[in-house]
């Protein structure tokens, strides 16, 4: 469960990706958009609610 005042780190989310677009280098596969800001910040700015699609990336095993 995510508390409203807790910042979501997109770098740890499996839906986050880096785009080739220099104006919008950060993307979210769950919501299907690219942005110049972190996707979680863009989601909060547009909806007023924290991102509900955050899913922790699987750790690579050595």
Steps between C-alpha positions, in 0.01 A plus 500: 500500500630846410443793734401828325803696622748228403695572182496224239836420343435423133856371458399197708178436306477236227283731285762780483715532188736744330383631163697623200309830501728776638199715596327215686771259618298323771213263427240285672384181330207457741343835410646518148656847505836678481596804705788731586418447870493172689177320409387476863524880528303546176231259624472682834488841327218393267290289739590625847558139606820293520570246226308179567680297230840482674647150492844426642757380242637152545859497623754338269667202661870434461 
